[in-house]
Amino acid sequence: MMTSPVVDQCVVIGDRKPFIAAIVSLNLDETNAWLAAQGVEQVSDLAEAVRNPIVYAEVERAVNAANDLVSRAESIRKFEIVPEPFTEENGLLTASMKARRQAVIDHFGELIDTRIYAPKGR
């Protein structure tokens, strides 16, 4: 996942869940540089980047590449790109710039429950 220039952080989740999923944050500067290199209009903020189908396709490509390296049981089946960075200030990164897994899960709990692991028929 981290081989994609647009991906800033990725937290894989799935403990006691039916499948593996991921929460992905983007790097706005790198995303815009990548979009410019593709000859595509840049985005003004992370919310716009999340909605951009070209950015989504790049993250999906990175997920698929990561999945090629692991077994089916270990593969990411769903992912969500979030419109905010992981930072020390918002408590989602440590001082050494590593994602705080539980903090990310807590912070995006509603998204995880309603968009990733929502019961069928919702």
N, CA, C and O atoms as a GROMACS GRO file, in nm:
protein
  488
    1MET      N    1   0.082  -0.119   0.000
    1MET     CA    2   0.000   0.000   0.000
    1MET      C    3   0.086   0.125   0.000
    1MET      O    4   0.055   0.223  -0.068
    2MET      N    5   0.192   0.122   0.074
    2MET     CA    6   0.274   0.242   0.087
    2MET      C    7   0.358   0.267  -0.037
    2MET      O    8   0.430   0.367  -0.043
    3THR      N    9   0.350   0.180  -0.136
    3THR     CA   10   0.424   0.204  -0.260
    3THR      C   11   0.353   0.303  -0.350
    3THR      O   12   0.413   0.353  -0.445
    4SER      N   13   0.229   0.333  -0.324
    4SER     CA   14   0.156   0.431  -0.403
    4SER      C   15   0.193   0.571  -0.355
    4SER      O   16   0.195   0.596  -0.235
    5PRO      N   17   0.222   0.661  -0.447
    5PRO     CA   18   0.258   0.797  -0.406
    5PRO      C   19   0.143   0.873  -0.339
    5PRO      O   20   0.168   0.969  -0.266
    6VAL      N   21   0.021   0.833  -0.362
    6VAL     CA   22  -0.092   0.907  -0.305
    6VAL      C   23  -0.125   0.863  -0.162
    6VAL      O   24  -0.185   0.940  -0.087
    7VAL      N   25  -0.085   0.742  -0.124
    7VAL     CA   26  -0.117   0.690   0.010
    7VAL      C   27  -0.018   0.745   0.112
    7VAL      O   28   0.103   0.731   0.098
    8ASP      N   29  -0.073   0.809   0.216
    8ASP     CA   30   0.011   0.860   0.324
    8ASP      C   31   0.019   0.758   0.437
    8ASP      O   32   0.128   0.724   0.483
    9GLN      N   33  -0.096   0.708   0.482
    9GLN     CA   34  -0.102   0.609   0.589
    9GLN      C   35  -0.211   0.508   0.557
    9GLN      O   36  -0.308   0.537   0.487
   10CYS      N   37  -0.192   0.386   0.610
   10CYS     CA   38  -0.290   0.281   0.592
   10CYS      C   39  -0.295   0.199   0.720
   10CYS      O   40  -0.192   0.154   0.771
   11VAL      N   41  -0.415   0.180   0.772
   11VAL     CA   42  -0.433   0.095   0.890
   11VAL      C   43  -0.523  -0.020   0.850
   11VAL      O   44  -0.636  -0.001   0.805
   12VAL      N   45  -0.471  -0.141   0.868
   12VAL     CA   46  -0.546  -0.262   0.834
   12VAL      C   47  -0.623  -0.305   0.959
   12VAL      O   48  -0.569  -0.307   1.069
   13ILE      N   49  -0.749  -0.339   0.938
   13ILE     CA   50  -0.836  -0.381   1.048
   13ILE      C   51  -0.900  -0.515   1.015
   13ILE      O   52  -0.905  -0.555   0.898
   14GLY      N   53  -0.948  -0.583   1.116
   14GLY     CA   54  -1.015  -0.709   1.090
   14GLY      C   55  -1.020  -0.803   1.209
   14GLY      O   56  -1.074  -0.913   1.198
   15ASP      N   57  -0.965  -0.761   1.324
   15ASP     CA   58  -0.974  -0.846   1.443
   15ASP      C   59  -1.120  -0.873   1.477
   15ASP      O   60  -1.200  -0.781   1.491
   16ARG      N   61  -1.153  -1.001   1.490
   16ARG     CA   62  -1.289  -1.044   1.522
   16ARG      C   63  -1.392  -0.990   1.423
   16ARG      O   64  -1.507  -0.963   1.459
   17LYS      N   65  -1.350  -0.976   1.298
   17LYS     CA   66  -1.439  -0.929   1.191
   17LYS      C   67  -1.443  -1.036   1.082
   17LYS      O   68  -1.355  -1.122   1.077
   18PRO      N   69  -1.543  -1.031   0.994
   18PRO     CA   70  -1.555  -1.135   0.891
   18PRO      C   71  -1.450  -1.128   0.780
   18PRO      O   72  -1.430  -1.226   0.708
   19PHE      N   73  -1.383  -1.014   0.765
   19PHE     CA   74  -1.280  -1.001   0.663
   19PHE      C   75  -1.187  -0.885   0.697
   19PHE      O   76  -1.215  -0.804   0.786
   20ILE      N   77  -1.076  -0.880   0.626
   20ILE     CA   78  -0.976  -0.775   0.644
   20ILE      C   79  -1.017  -0.651   0.564
   20ILE      O   80  -1.066  -0.662   0.452
   21ALA      N   81  -0.998  -0.536   0.624
   21ALA     CA   82  -1.028  -0.409   0.558
   21ALA      C   83  -0.917  -0.310   0.590
   21ALA      O   84  -0.826  -0.339   0.668
   22ALA      N   85  -0.924  -0.192   0.529
   22ALA     CA   86  -0.822  -0.090   0.553
   22ALA      C   87  -0.882   0.049   0.553
   22ALA      O   88  -0.977   0.078   0.481
   23ILE      N   89  -0.825   0.134   0.636
   23ILE     CA   90  -0.854   0.277   0.638
   23ILE      C   91  -0.731   0.344   0.579
   23ILE      O   92  -0.619   0.323   0.626
   24VAL      N   93  -0.751   0.425   0.476
   24VAL     CA   94  -0.640   0.485   0.402
   24VAL      C   95  -0.650   0.637   0.410
   24VAL      O   96  -0.757   0.694   0.388
   25SER      N   97  -0.538   0.701   0.441
   25SER     CA   98  -0.533   0.847   0.433
   25SER      C   99  -0.438   0.884   0.319
   25SER      O  100  -0.346   0.811   0.286
   26LEU      N  101  -0.465   1.000   0.261
   26LEU     CA  102  -0.388   1.046   0.146
   26LEU      C  103  -0.294   1.159   0.186
   26LEU      O  104  -0.315   1.228   0.286
   27ASN      N  105  -0.190   1.177   0.106
   27ASN     CA  106  -0.101   1.292   0.118
   27ASN      C  107  -0.141   1.389   0.008
   27ASN      O  108  -0.123   1.358  -0.110
   28LEU      N  109  -0.195   1.504   0.044
   28LEU     CA  110  -0.248   1.597  -0.055
   28LEU      C  111  -0.142   1.644  -0.154
   28LEU      O  112  -0.167   1.647  -0.275
   29ASP      N  113  -0.024   1.681  -0.105
   29ASP     CA  114   0.081   1.729  -0.196
   29ASP      C  115   0.123   1.620  -0.294
   29ASP      O  116   0.136   1.645  -0.413
   30GLU      N  117   0.144   1.500  -0.242
   30GLU     CA  118   0.185   1.389  -0.330
   30GLU      C  119   0.073   1.349  -0.425
   30GLU      O  120   0.099   1.314  -0.540
   31THR      N  121  -0.050   1.356  -0.378
   31THR     CA  122  -0.164   1.325  -0.465
   31THR      C  123  -0.171   1.424  -0.580
   31THR      O  124  -0.191   1.385  -0.694
   32ASN      N  125  -0.153   1.552  -0.550
   32ASN     CA  126  -0.156   1.653  -0.655
   32ASN      C  127  -0.038   1.638  -0.751
   32ASN      O  128  -0.055   1.659  -0.872
   33ALA      N  129   0.079   1.604  -0.700
   33ALA     CA  130   0.194   1.581  -0.789
   33ALA      C  131   0.166   1.462  -0.880
   33ALA      O  132   0.198   1.465  -0.999
   34TRP      N  133   0.107   1.357  -0.824
   34TRP     CA  134   0.076   1.238  -0.903
   34TRP      C  135  -0.031   1.271  -1.008
   34TRP      O  136  -0.019   1.229  -1.123
   35LEU      N  137  -0.135   1.345  -0.969
   35LEU     CA  138  -0.239   1.384  -1.064
   35LEU      C  139  -0.180   1.468  -1.177
   35LEU      O  140  -0.214   1.448  -1.293
   36ALA      N  141  -0.091   1.561  -1.144
   36ALA     CA  142  -0.027   1.645  -1.246
   36ALA      C  143   0.054   1.558  -1.342
   36ALA      O  144   0.052   1.582  -1.463
   37ALA      N  145   0.124   1.459  -1.289
   37ALA     CA  146   0.202   1.368  -1.374
   37ALA      C  147   0.113   1.286  -1.466
   37ALA      O  148   0.156   1.243  -1.573
   38GLN      N  149  -0.012   1.264  -1.423
   38GLN     CA  150  -0.108   1.190  -1.506
   38GLN      C  151  -0.174   1.282  -1.608
   38GLN      O  152  -0.251   1.237  -1.693
   39GLY      N  153  -0.146   1.412  -1.598
   39GLY     CA  154  -0.209   1.509  -1.687
   39GLY      C  155  -0.352   1.540  -1.647
   39GLY      O  156  -0.434   1.576  -1.731
   40VAL      N  157  -0.382   1.524  -1.519
   40VAL     CA  158  -0.517   1.542  -1.468
   40VAL      C  159  -0.520   1.664  -1.375
   40VAL      O  160  -0.420   1.696  -1.310
   41GLU      N  161  -0.634   1.730  -1.370
   41GLU     CA  162  -0.651   1.847  -1.283
   41GLU      C  163  -0.629   1.810  -1.137
   41GLU      O  164  -0.674   1.705  -1.090
   42GLN      N  165  -0.558   1.896  -1.066
   42GLN     CA  166  -0.531   1.874  -0.925
   42GLN      C  167  -0.656   1.899  -0.841
   42GLN      O  168  -0.755   1.956  -0.889
   43VAL      N  169  -0.650   1.856  -0.716
   43VAL     CA  170  -0.762   1.873  -0.624
   43VAL      C  171  -0.728   1.980  -0.521
   43VAL      O  172  -0.611   2.006  -0.494
   44SER      N  173  -0.831   2.041  -0.465
   44SER     CA  174  -0.807   2.151  -0.371
   44SER      C  175  -0.790   2.105  -0.226
   44SER      O  176  -0.725   2.173  -0.146
   45ASP      N  177  -0.846   1.989  -0.193
   45ASP     CA  178  -0.835   1.940  -0.055
   45ASP      C  179  -0.855   1.789  -0.052
   45ASP      O  180  -0.886   1.727  -0.154
   46LEU      N  181  -0.838   1.731   0.066
   46LEU     CA  182  -0.850   1.585   0.078
   46LEU      C  183  -0.991   1.536   0.052
   46LEU      O  184  -1.009   1.426  -0.001
   47ALA      N  185  -1.092   1.614   0.088
   47ALA     CA  186  -1.230   1.573   0.062
   47ALA      C  187  -1.253   1.557  -0.088
   47ALA      O  188  -1.319   1.462  -0.132
   48GLU      N  189  -1.199   1.648  -0.167
   48GLU     CA  190  -1.211   1.638  -0.313
   48GLU      C  191  -1.130   1.519  -0.365
   48GLU      O  192  -1.173   1.450  -0.457
   49ALA      N  193  -1.013   1.496  -0.306
   49ALA     CA  194  -0.929   1.383  -0.347
   49ALA      C  195  -1.000   1.250  -0.324
   49ALA      O  196  -0.993   1.160  -0.407
   50VAL      N  197  -1.069   1.239  -0.210
   50VAL     CA  198  -1.140   1.116  -0.176
   50VAL      C  199  -1.248   1.085  -0.279
   50VAL      O  200  -1.273   0.969  -0.311
   51ARG      N  201  -1.312   1.189  -0.332
   51ARG     CA  202  -1.420   1.171  -0.430
   51ARG      C  203  -1.370   1.154  -0.572
   51ARG      O  204  -1.448   1.123  -0.662
   52ASN      N  205  -1.241   1.174  -0.595
   52ASN     CA  206  -1.185   1.169  -0.730
   52ASN      C  207  -1.171   1.023  -0.776
   52ASN      O  208  -1.100   0.946  -0.711
   53PRO      N  209  -1.237   0.984  -0.885
   53PRO     CA  210  -1.231   0.844  -0.929
   53PRO      C  211  -1.091   0.800  -0.972
   53PRO      O  212  -1.059   0.681  -0.964
   54ILE      N  213  -1.008   0.892  -1.018
   54ILE     CA  214  -0.872   0.856  -1.059
   54ILE      C  215  -0.787   0.825  -0.936
   54ILE      O  216  -0.707   0.732  -0.937
   55VAL      N  217  -0.805   0.903  -0.831
   55VAL     CA  218  -0.734   0.877  -0.706
   55VAL      C  219  -0.783   0.745  -0.646
   55VAL      O  220  -0.702   0.664  -0.600
   56TYR      N  221  -0.914   0.722  -0.647
   56TYR     CA  222  -0.969   0.596  -0.595
   56TYR      C  223  -0.909   0.478  -0.670
   56TYR      O  224  -0.871   0.378  -0.608
   57ALA      N  225  -0.900   0.489  -0.801
   57ALA     CA  226  -0.844   0.379  -0.882
   57ALA      C  227  -0.698   0.354  -0.847
   57ALA      O  228  -0.654   0.239  -0.847
   58GLU      N  229  -0.622   0.459  -0.817
   58GLU     CA  230  -0.482   0.442  -0.779
   58GLU      C  231  -0.471   0.372  -0.644
   58GLU      O  232  -0.386   0.285  -0.626
   59VAL      N  233  -0.556   0.408  -0.549
   59VAL     CA  234  -0.555   0.340  -0.419
   59VAL      C  235  -0.597   0.195  -0.437
   59VAL      O  236  -0.539   0.105  -0.376
   60GLU      N  237  -0.697   0.171  -0.520
   60GLU     CA  238  -0.742   0.034  -0.547
   60GLU      C  239  -0.630  -0.048  -0.611
   60GLU      O  240  -0.613  -0.166  -0.579
   61ARG      N  241  -0.552   0.014  -0.701
   61ARG     CA  242  -0.438  -0.054  -0.762
   61ARG      C  243  -0.336  -0.092  -0.654
   61ARG      O  244  -0.282  -0.202  -0.656
   62ALA      N  245  -0.311  -0.001  -0.561
   62ALA     CA  246  -0.216  -0.028  -0.453
   62ALA      C  247  -0.267  -0.141  -0.362
   62ALA      O  248  -0.189  -0.226  -0.320
   63VAL      N  249  -0.396  -0.141  -0.334
   63VAL     CA  250  -0.456  -0.249  -0.253
   63VAL      C  251  -0.440  -0.382  -0.325
   63VAL      O  252  -0.401  -0.482  -0.264
   64ASN      N  253  -0.470  -0.384  -0.454
   64ASN     CA  254  -0.457  -0.508  -0.531
   64ASN      C  255  -0.312  -0.557  -0.535
   64ASN      O  256  -0.287  -0.677  -0.527
   65ALA      N  257  -0.218  -0.464  -0.548
   65ALA     CA  258  -0.076  -0.501  -0.549
   65ALA      C  259  -0.036  -0.560  -0.414
   65ALA      O  260   0.038  -0.659  -0.408
   66ALA      N  261  -0.084  -0.501  -0.305
   66ALA     CA  262  -0.055  -0.554  -0.172
   66ALA      C  263  -0.119  -0.692  -0.154
   66ALA      O  264  -0.059  -0.781  -0.095
   67ASN      N  265  -0.240  -0.708  -0.206
   67ASN     CA  266  -0.310  -0.837  -0.195
   67ASN      C  267  -0.238  -0.947  -0.272
   67ASN      O  268  -0.247  -1.064  -0.234
   68ASP      N  269  -0.168  -0.911  -0.378
   68ASP     CA  270  -0.092  -1.011  -0.455
   68ASP      C  271   0.019  -1.074  -0.373
   68ASP      O  272   0.070  -1.180  -0.408
   69LEU      N  273   0.059  -1.010  -0.264
   69LEU     CA  274   0.171  -1.057  -0.183
   69LEU      C  275   0.128  -1.143  -0.064
   69LEU      O  276   0.212  -1.196   0.008
   70VAL      N  277  -0.003  -1.158  -0.044
   70VAL     CA  278  -0.053  -1.233   0.071
   70VAL      C  279  -0.158  -1.335   0.028
   70VAL      O  280  -0.205  -1.334  -0.086
   71SER      N  281  -0.192  -1.424   0.120
   71SER     CA  282  -0.296  -1.523   0.090
   71SER      C  283  -0.433  -1.456   0.082
   71SER      O  284  -0.449  -1.342   0.126
   72ARG      N  285  -0.529  -1.525   0.028
   72ARG     CA  286  -0.666  -1.471   0.017
   72ARG      C  287  -0.720  -1.435   0.156
   72ARG      O  288  -0.785  -1.331   0.172
   73ALA      N  289  -0.695  -1.519   0.254
   73ALA     CA  290  -0.744  -1.493   0.390
   73ALA      C  291  -0.684  -1.367   0.450
   73ALA      O  292  -0.745  -1.303   0.535
   74GLU      N  293  -0.564  -1.331   0.406
   74GLU     CA  294  -0.496  -1.212   0.458
   74GLU      C  295  -0.519  -1.088   0.373
   74GLU      O  296  -0.469  -0.980   0.406
   75SER      N  297  -0.593  -1.101   0.265
   75SER     CA  298  -0.608  -0.990   0.171
   75SER      C  299  -0.713  -0.888   0.217
   75SER      O  300  -0.808  -0.922   0.288
   76ILE      N  301  -0.692  -0.765   0.175
   76ILE     CA  302  -0.785  -0.656   0.204
   76ILE      C  303  -0.904  -0.668   0.110
   76ILE      O  304  -0.888  -0.662  -0.012
   77ARG      N  305  -1.023  -0.686   0.166
   77ARG     CA  306  -1.142  -0.702   0.084
   77ARG      C  307  -1.216  -0.572   0.060
   77ARG      O  308  -1.279  -0.554  -0.044
   78LYS      N  309  -1.207  -0.481   0.156
   78LYS     CA  310  -1.271  -0.349   0.143
   78LYS      C  311  -1.175  -0.245   0.199
   78LYS      O  312  -1.095  -0.273   0.288
   79PHE      N  313  -1.186  -0.124   0.145
   79PHE     CA  314  -1.109  -0.014   0.201
   79PHE      C  315  -1.190   0.114   0.191
   79PHE      O  316  -1.279   0.127   0.107
   80GLU      N  317  -1.158   0.207   0.277
   80GLU     CA  318  -1.219   0.340   0.275
   80GLU      C  319  -1.107   0.442   0.280
   80GLU      O  320  -1.015   0.432   0.362
   81ILE      N  321  -1.116   0.540   0.193
   81ILE     CA  322  -1.023   0.652   0.195
   81ILE      C  323  -1.088   0.761   0.279
   81ILE      O  324  -1.203   0.798   0.255
   82VAL      N  325  -1.015   0.813   0.376
   82VAL     CA  326  -1.072   0.914   0.465
   82VAL      C  327  -1.023   1.054   0.427
   82VAL      O  328  -0.910   1.070   0.382
   83PRO      N  329  -1.109   1.155   0.446
   83PRO     CA  330  -1.075   1.290   0.402
   83PRO      C  331  -1.000   1.374   0.505
   83PRO      O  332  -1.010   1.496   0.505
   84GLU      N  333  -0.924   1.308   0.591
   84GLU     CA  334  -0.842   1.384   0.684
   84GLU      C  335  -0.711   1.311   0.705
   84GLU      O  336  -0.705   1.188   0.702
   85PRO      N  337  -0.604   1.388   0.727
   85PRO     CA  338  -0.474   1.324   0.746
   85PRO      C  339  -0.463   1.263   0.885
   85PRO      O  340  -0.535   1.302   0.977
   86PHE      N  341  -0.373   1.169   0.899
   86PHE     CA  342  -0.338   1.118   1.031
   86PHE      C  343  -0.224   1.208   1.079
   86PHE      O  344  -0.121   1.218   1.012
   87THR      N  345  -0.242   1.272   1.193
   87THR     CA  346  -0.138   1.362   1.246
   87THR      C  347  -0.119   1.336   1.394
   87THR      O  348  -0.200   1.271   1.459
   88GLU      N  349  -0.008   1.388   1.446
   88GLU     CA  350   0.015   1.383   1.590
   88GLU      C  351  -0.092   1.465   1.662
   88GLU      O  352  -0.141   1.427   1.768
   89GLU      N  353  -0.125   1.578   1.601
   89GLU     CA  354  -0.220   1.670   1.663
   89GLU      C  355  -0.358   1.607   1.683
   89GLU      O  356  -0.422   1.630   1.786
   90ASN      N  357  -0.404   1.528   1.586
   90ASN     CA  358  -0.536   1.465   1.603
   90ASN      C  359  -0.527   1.328   1.672
   90ASN      O  360  -0.627   1.258   1.685
   91GLY      N  361  -0.406   1.292   1.715
   91GLY     CA  362  -0.387   1.170   1.791
   91GLY      C  363  -0.380   1.042   1.710
   91GLY      O  364  -0.379   0.932   1.766
   92LEU      N  365  -0.376   1.055   1.577
   92LEU     CA  366  -0.376   0.936   1.492
   92LEU      C  367  -0.235   0.889   1.454
   92LEU      O  368  -0.219   0.782   1.396
   93LEU      N  369  -0.133   0.970   1.487
   93LEU     CA  370   0.006   0.932   1.464
   93LEU      C  371   0.086   0.947   1.592
   93LEU      O  372   0.055   1.031   1.677
   94THR      N  373   0.188   0.863   1.606
   94THR     CA  374   0.282   0.877   1.717
   94THR      C  375   0.385   0.984   1.680
   94THR      O  376   0.385   1.035   1.568
   95ALA      N  377   0.471   1.018   1.775
   95ALA     CA  378   0.578   1.115   1.750
   95ALA      C  379   0.674   1.065   1.643
   95ALA      O  380   0.738   1.144   1.575
   96SER      N  381   0.684   0.933   1.628
   96SER     CA  382   0.772   0.875   1.524
   96SER      C  383   0.697   0.852   1.393
   96SER      O  384   0.745   0.779   1.306
   97MET      N  385   0.579   0.915   1.379
   97MET     CA  386   0.501   0.914   1.256
   97MET      C  387   0.443   0.778   1.219
   97MET      O  388   0.423   0.748   1.101
   98LYS      N  389   0.416   0.696   1.318
   98LYS     CA  390   0.349   0.568   1.295
   98LYS      C  391   0.202   0.582   1.332
   98LYS      O  392   0.168   0.650   1.429
   99ALA      N  393   0.117   0.518   1.255
   99ALA     CA  394  -0.027   0.525   1.284
   99ALA      C  395  -0.058   0.458   1.417
   99ALA      O  396  -0.006   0.352   1.449
  100ARG      N  397  -0.144   0.523   1.494
  100ARG     CA  398  -0.194   0.466   1.619
  100ARG      C  399  -0.319   0.385   1.582
  100ARG      O  400  -0.428   0.440   1.569
  101ARG      N  401  -0.299   0.256   1.567
  101ARG     CA  402  -0.404   0.169   1.514
  101ARG      C  403  -0.536   0.182   1.590
  101ARG      O  404  -0.640   0.205   1.528
  102GLN      N  405  -0.533   0.168   1.721
  102GLN     CA  406  -0.657   0.174   1.798
  102GLN      C  407  -0.720   0.313   1.792
  102GLN      O  408  -0.843   0.325   1.788
  103ALA      N  409  -0.639   0.417   1.791
  103ALA     CA  410  -0.692   0.553   1.779
  103ALA      C  411  -0.762   0.572   1.645
  103ALA      O  412  -0.868   0.635   1.638
  104VAL      N  413  -0.705   0.517   1.539
  104VAL     CA  414  -0.768   0.525   1.406
  104VAL      C  415  -0.900   0.449   1.406
  104VAL      O  416  -1.001   0.499   1.355
  105ILE      N  417  -0.900   0.330   1.464
  105ILE     CA  418  -1.023   0.250   1.471
  105ILE      C  419  -1.130   0.324   1.552
  105ILE      O  420  -1.247   0.327   1.512
  106ASP      N  421  -1.091   0.384   1.663
  106ASP     CA  422  -1.187   0.458   1.745
  106ASP      C  423  -1.238   0.583   1.672
  106ASP      O  424  -1.358   0.610   1.670
  107HIS      N  425  -1.147   0.657   1.611
  107HIS     CA  426  -1.180   0.782   1.542
  107HIS      C  427  -1.276   0.759   1.425
  107HIS      O  428  -1.368   0.837   1.403
  108PHE      N  429  -1.253   0.651   1.352
  108PHE     CA  430  -1.335   0.622   1.234
  108PHE      C  431  -1.433   0.508   1.260
  108PHE      O  432  -1.475   0.440   1.166
  109GLY      N  433  -1.469   0.486   1.386
  109GLY     CA  434  -1.556   0.376   1.424
  109GLY      C  435  -1.689   0.372   1.351
  109GLY      O  436  -1.732   0.265   1.306
  110GLU      N  437  -1.754   0.487   1.338
  110GLU     CA  438  -1.883   0.489   1.269
  110GLU      C  439  -1.868   0.451   1.122
  110GLU      O  440  -1.948   0.375   1.069
  111LEU      N  441  -1.766   0.504   1.058
  111LEU     CA  442  -1.739   0.469   0.917
  111LEU      C  443  -1.711   0.319   0.904
  111LEU      O  444  -1.761   0.254   0.812
  112ILE      N  445  -1.633   0.267   0.995
  112ILE     CA  446  -1.600   0.124   0.992
  112ILE      C  447  -1.727   0.040   1.007
  112ILE      O  448  -1.747  -0.057   0.934
  113ASP      N  449  -1.812   0.078   1.102
  113ASP     CA  450  -1.934   0.001   1.128
  113ASP      C  451  -2.038   0.016   1.018
  113ASP      O  452  -2.108  -0.081   0.986
  114THR      N  453  -2.050   0.134   0.960
  114THR     CA  454  -2.158   0.158   0.863
  114THR      C  455  -2.118   0.141   0.717
  114THR      O  456  -2.203   0.109   0.634
  115ARG      N  457  -1.991   0.161   0.685
  115ARG     CA  458  -1.950   0.152   0.545
  115ARG      C  459  -1.872   0.025   0.514
  115ARG      O  460  -1.881  -0.030   0.404
  116ILE      N  461  -1.795  -0.022   0.610
  116ILE     CA  462  -1.712  -0.139   0.584
  116ILE      C  463  -1.780  -0.267   0.631
  116ILE      O  464  -1.793  -0.363   0.554
  117TYR      N  465  -1.825  -0.269   0.755
  117TYR     CA  466  -1.882  -0.391   0.812
  117TYR      C  467  -2.032  -0.382   0.834
  117TYR      O  468  -2.085  -0.450   0.922
  118ALA      N  469  -2.101  -0.303   0.756
  118ALA     CA  470  -2.246  -0.291   0.769
  118ALA      C  471  -2.311  -0.425   0.736
  118ALA      O  472  -2.269  -0.493   0.642
  119PRO      N  473  -2.413  -0.464   0.811
  119PRO     CA  474  -2.484  -0.588   0.779
  119PRO      C  475  -2.544  -0.580   0.639
  119PRO      O  476  -2.580  -0.473   0.592
  120LYS      N  477  -2.555  -0.694   0.575
  120LYS     CA  478  -2.616  -0.700   0.441
  120LYS      C  479  -2.757  -0.641   0.446
  120LYS      O  480  -2.828  -0.654   0.546
  121GLY      N  481  -2.794  -0.577   0.337
  121GLY     CA  482  -2.927  -0.520   0.328
  121GLY      C  483  -2.937  -0.377   0.378
  121GLY      O  484  -3.044  -0.316   0.371
  122ARG      N  485  -2.827  -0.322   0.428
  122ARG     CA  486  -2.827  -0.183   0.476
  122ARG      C  487  -2.786  -0.091   0.366
  122ARG      O  488  -2.780   0.030   0.387
   0.00000   0.00000   0.00000
